[in-house]
Amino acid sequence: MRTPPNSRFPYLNPTSAPHGARWPLGFSHRGDAPNGGENTLEAFRSAVERGFGYLELDVRTTRDGVVMVFHDETLERVSTGTGRLEDHTYDDIRRLDVDGRAIPRFEDVLAAWPDVRLNVDLKDEQSVVPFAALLNQYRAHDRVLVASFSDVRRRRVLGLLDAPAASSPGRVTIAAAVLLGKVGLMGLLRPWLASVAALQVPERHGRLRVVTPRFIAQAHRAGLQVHVWVVNDRADMDRLLDLGVDGLLTDRADVLAAVLAARGCWPQRGGTGTNDTARPGIPGPAG
């Protein structure tokens, strides 16, 4: 709403926004799963049916190279499995469940909703090569934002892609942006931010307030959006949007959808809201 659509990173332009408009983005964090079932196809489907055009998810890779949608290093917290995901084969993982729901492959999510954008946090090194290969196979470069706490991992993925993709930086770059932003010098990072679309940050880190009017202004001058995670309270959502942030990640898909609808920025997904088949020209998942 404040600036024209982003030509450098089409990923940042919601498919349902009127031409010439820029909407604040709503990300459903691990899908719409307030009662369990995070990072499952069912959770993502619920978010898409609410009108979300952006899903946040995490990936890790099995011992035999299959990229799975899963957050934790170990399986115990949310699934029926035990041990580290990376020590299991895909055949092992597909027999497990998360609150009665299957653990999906990243490929399954890519193929399910070709018009939905994915904010993907790479959790391990072994995901780099197969993840990049999937983005190239599905020609999903404008549909995926590459995120990682590791800047080295993020840059490795970008270096393997056939076309540019949006990304958000890791801990070191974020820390530098916050500190330089405090003294008005975030622009010094521009040579390192060519592939960065957004700074994805918490509102606070311990006693340090990260998201301030000055931080937002510095980011915008550097050509970057500011996305804040994880925001679940309606009053906080409204306050941050009024402050000028460009996106919010939430576990409360229902609340954020209502907030953005009240601002005339909803739905953010063009299409029917159902589980679509792949569009012509977009490869379907491997068997």
C-alpha positions as a printed Julia matrix, in Angstrom:
287×3 Matrix{Float64}:
   0.0     0.0     0.0
   2.96    2.33    0.54
   5.08    1.55   -2.5
   4.61    0.05   -6.01
   4.99   -3.72   -6.52
   8.47   -5.08   -6.19
  10.07   -5.75   -9.58
  13.31   -7.13   -8.14
  11.53   -9.86   -6.18
   8.09  -10.8    -7.6
   7.79  -13.1    -4.57
   6.86  -10.04   -2.48
   3.77   -9.21   -4.56
   0.6   -11.05   -3.39
  -1.15  -12.63   -6.36
  -4.53  -11.16   -5.39
  -3.38   -7.59   -4.71
  -4.77   -4.98   -7.12
  -2.32   -3.88   -9.77
  -0.11   -1.13   -8.42
  -0.78   -1.97   -4.77
   1.62   -3.24   -2.13
  -0.03   -5.14    0.7
   1.56   -6.11    4.01
   2.15   -9.86    3.79
   0.59  -12.47    6.04
   2.57  -15.68    6.61
   0.97  -18.73    8.21
   3.77  -20.08   10.43
   4.01  -23.87    9.94
   0.47  -23.74    8.6
  -2.84  -23.25   10.37
  -2.46  -25.75   13.22
  -3.48  -24.21   16.58
  -4.39  -27.64   17.95
  -1.45  -29.64   16.56
  -0.33  -30.95   13.19
   2.25  -28.27   12.37
   4.07  -28.44    9.02
   1.58  -30.93    7.56
  -0.36  -30.72    4.31
  -3.56  -30.47    6.34
  -2.23  -27.44    8.24
  -1.13  -25.76    5.02
  -4.44  -26.55    3.33
  -6.33  -24.93    6.2
  -4.24  -21.76    5.82
  -4.7   -21.67    2.05
  -8.46  -22.07    2.44
  -8.45  -19.06    4.79
  -6.91  -17.02    1.99
  -3.21  -17.18    2.86
  -0.92  -16.81   -0.11
   2.23  -17.24    1.99
   3.19  -20.29    4.05
   6.2   -20.52    6.35
   7.74  -23.96    6.73
  10.95  -25.77    7.68
  12.87  -28.47    5.86
  15.27  -31.23    6.81
  16.59  -34.08    4.68
  16.54  -37.83    5.23
  19.55  -40.11    5.11
  18.69  -40.99    1.5
  18.29  -37.4     0.31
  14.55  -36.68    0.48
  13.67  -33.15    1.62
  10.98  -33.31    4.32
   8.9   -30.56    5.91
   9.86  -30.75    9.58
  11.17  -28.27   12.13
  13.02  -30.11   14.9
  16.31  -31.94   14.6
  14.74  -34.89   16.46
  11.37  -36.52   15.92
  10.03  -36.89   19.44
   8.28  -33.56   20.12
   5.59  -33.73   17.46
   5.79  -37.13   15.74
   5.51  -40.81   16.53
   9.19  -41.32   15.71
  12.39  -41.14   17.73
  15.93  -39.98   17.01
  17.22  -37.51   14.43
  15.33  -37.19   11.17
  18.6   -37.2     9.21
  19.39  -40.69   10.51
  16.24  -42.15    8.96
  15.36  -43.02    5.38
  12.3   -41.61    3.63
  10.68  -45.03    3.92
  11.1   -44.75    7.71
   9.7   -41.22    7.89
   6.67  -41.85    5.72
   5.46  -44.44    8.24
   5.34  -41.81   11.02
   2.69  -39.21   11.74
   2.21  -35.83   13.4
  -1.1   -35.88   15.29
  -2.39  -38.47   12.85
  -1.13  -36.61    9.77
   1.72  -37.6     7.47
   5.03  -35.76    7.42
   5.09  -34.28    3.89
   7.93  -33.99    1.46
   8.79  -30.46    0.43
   8.0   -31.55   -3.09
   4.44  -32.36   -2.03
   3.88  -28.77   -0.86
   5.47  -27.3    -3.99
   3.15  -29.32   -6.2
  -0.05  -28.88   -4.19
  -0.55  -25.12   -4.6
   1.41  -23.7    -7.56
   0.21  -20.14   -6.87
   1.15  -20.08   -3.16
   4.48  -18.6    -2.01
   6.65  -20.49    0.45
   8.99  -19.05    3.08
  11.38  -21.95    3.65
  13.82  -22.23    6.54
  16.61  -24.69    5.75
  17.48  -26.42    9.0
  20.41  -28.6     7.93
  23.34  -28.67    5.53
  22.26  -31.83    3.73
  19.13  -30.06    2.45
  21.1   -27.55    0.36
  21.66  -29.55   -2.84
  18.34  -31.45   -3.08
  16.36  -28.36   -2.07
  17.98  -26.25   -4.8
  17.37  -29.05   -7.29
  13.65  -29.02   -6.47
  13.41  -25.26   -6.95
  15.05  -25.65  -10.35
  12.88  -28.64  -11.29
   9.65  -26.86  -10.41
  10.86  -23.49  -11.73
   9.78  -22.12   -8.38
  12.32  -19.3    -8.09
   9.65  -16.59   -7.8
   7.55  -18.69   -5.41
  10.11  -19.44   -2.7
  12.02  -17.27   -0.26
  15.17  -19.02    0.93
  15.78  -18.54    4.65
  18.29  -19.97    7.08
  19.97  -19.0    10.33
  23.18  -19.82    8.41
  24.2   -17.22    5.81
  26.65  -19.74    4.34
  23.85  -22.26    3.82
  21.58  -19.64    2.27
  24.25  -18.46   -0.14
  25.08  -22.04   -1.13
  21.46  -22.6    -2.15
  21.31  -19.36   -4.15
  24.51  -20.3    -5.94
  22.95  -23.57   -7.17
  19.79  -22.01   -8.6
  19.13  -21.54  -12.31
  17.46  -18.16  -11.65
  17.46  -15.59   -8.84
  15.28  -16.14   -5.79
  14.37  -13.99   -2.82
  16.05  -14.69    0.49
  16.3   -13.47    4.07
  19.65  -13.44    5.87
  20.98  -15.44    8.78
  21.96  -14.51   12.31
  25.22  -12.74   11.52
  23.81  -10.46    8.84
  20.68   -9.73   10.87
  22.82   -8.8    13.88
  24.9    -6.49   11.71
  21.78   -4.88   10.25
  20.3    -4.28   13.7
  23.49   -2.78   15.11
  24.23   -0.61   12.07
  20.59    0.44   11.93
  20.89    1.81   15.46
  23.44    4.35   14.22
  21.89    4.97   10.82
  24.44    2.99    8.83
  22.49   -0.06    7.59
  23.23    1.07    4.04
  26.83   -0.11    4.51
  25.51   -3.67    4.15
  24.14   -3.18    0.65
  26.98   -5.06   -1.07
  26.09   -8.12    1.02
  22.33   -7.75    0.56
  21.91   -8.04   -3.21
  19.97  -11.31   -2.92
  18.06  -10.31    0.21
  14.39   -9.4    -0.08
  13.51   -8.97    3.59
  14.9    -8.83    7.09
  12.88  -11.38    9.04
  13.25  -10.61   12.72
  11.58  -10.87   16.12
  10.23   -7.62   17.54
  12.6    -8.01   20.48
  15.7   -10.06   21.21
  16.03  -10.24   24.98
  16.16   -6.64   26.2
  16.99   -5.29   22.74
  14.08   -3.87   20.77
  14.82   -4.84   17.17
  11.82   -3.41   15.34
  11.73    0.36   15.7
  10.67    3.15   13.34
  14.34    3.85   12.63
  15.09    0.18   11.86
  12.14    0.01    9.46
  13.12    3.26    7.75
  16.74    2.11    7.38
  15.61   -1.21    5.88
  13.28    0.5     3.42
  16.05    2.87    2.32
  18.2    -0.2     1.68
  15.41   -1.69   -0.47
  14.45   -4.33    2.1
  11.15   -5.32    3.63
  10.77   -6.01    7.35
   8.89   -9.17    8.39
   8.28   -9.83   12.09
   7.94  -13.25   13.73
   6.04  -14.77   15.51
   3.14  -12.41   16.27
  -0.06  -13.94   17.68
  -1.85  -11.09   19.46
  -4.22   -8.89   17.48
  -3.2    -5.7    19.22
   0.47   -6.43   18.45
  -0.38   -7.13   14.81
  -2.18   -3.81   14.42
   0.55   -1.91   16.25
   3.34   -3.35   14.1
   1.43   -2.8    10.86
   0.75    0.79   11.88
   4.48    1.14   12.58
   5.14    0.23    8.94
   6.33   -3.4     8.92
   5.82   -5.22    5.63
   4.86   -8.67    6.86
   3.88  -10.74    9.89
   4.43  -14.42   10.63
   1.84  -15.94   12.96
   0.63  -19.15   14.58
  -2.85  -17.59   14.7
  -3.91  -17.71   11.1
  -7.48  -16.81   12.01
  -6.46  -13.63   13.83
  -4.04  -12.37   11.19
  -6.54  -13.07    8.4
  -9.11  -10.94   10.25
  -6.6    -8.12   10.82
  -5.56   -7.96    7.17
  -9.15   -8.31    5.96
 -10.11   -5.28    8.08
  -7.36   -3.35    6.27
  -8.62   -4.4     2.83
  -5.6    -6.63    2.19
  -7.29  -10.02    1.99
  -7.31  -12.69    0.65
  -3.66  -12.86   -0.42
  -4.01  -15.88   -2.61
  -5.48  -15.75   -6.09
  -7.51  -18.87   -6.92
 -10.18  -21.03   -5.41
  -8.71  -21.84   -2.02
  -8.82  -25.58   -2.74
  -6.04  -28.1    -3.24
  -5.3   -27.44   -6.9
  -3.51  -29.71   -9.31
  -0.29  -28.48  -10.86
  -0.67  -25.85  -13.56
   0.34  -26.62  -17.17
   4.07  -26.26  -17.58
   4.83  -26.94  -13.91
   6.12  -30.47  -13.36
   4.17  -32.59  -10.91
   5.9   -34.44   -8.07
   8.01  -37.48   -8.75
   6.31  -40.77   -8.06
